[in-house]
Amino acid sequence: MTQKIALVTGASRGLGFAMAEQLALRGWHVVALARTVGGLEDLDDRVKGHGLPGAGSLTLAPMDVTNEDAMRHLCRSIHDRWGGLQFWAHTAIHATALAPAGSLDMKDLDKSIATNLRATGFLITMIEPLLRLGKGTAMFFDDPLHGTRFAAAYGTTKAGQIAMARSWQAEAERIGPRVMIETPAPMPTAVRARFYPGEDRSRLADPAEQAARLIALI
């Protein structure tokens, strides 16, 4: 492979959008995956709008990470077309509405488990071989919001996701792929807005700047 290939899961907004954009502007070909078609189209418009010579390109993948058949097909397509991956950034997350632990909605909890835990575990099994073939890196994003008030469903499943990533990181230390777990600075994302309504968002970090900092680590 002459061009570096990245997969960004959760690429239609927030940090995932910024990661996909910044990777493409640095010459990568980015497979941008998200459920929100409009967000992916906005991402494509943004990358093309920069008009930078040497910029990379995007493959838009409007899919749900909880659809295991779709994820199998996507990963097989990546293998057949490019032979592997150099980078996977996993930003896809489900953040439920704020609620006390004693008033959890079981449907919200089930969706959090499906997106934040089961989908992550399934994706690791599918993407690990692609990263090994491409001598690539996986990056997960820790969030200090887990364990805070009214964040029981999100917090529990996000903490579980990071625990899963840490296990993979320890297992892959010698044999690969490289697994990184980073903590971005607080950003004005939709997830954060749920937990801090009314916050002065002007004081928060720019997602594009955070994405550039995180990309530099690989």
Secondary structure, 3 states (H helix, E strand, C coil): CCCCEEEEECCCCHHHHHHHHHHHHCCCEEEEEECCHHHHHHHHHHHHHHCCCCCCEEEEEECCCCCHHHHHHHHHHHHHHHCCCCEEEECCCCCCCCECHHHCCHHHHHHHHHHHHHHHHHHHHHHHHHHHHHCCEEEEECCCCCCCCCEHHHHHHHHHHHHHHHHHHHHCCCCCCEEEEECCCCCCCHHHHHHCCCCCHHHCCCHHHHHHHHHHCC
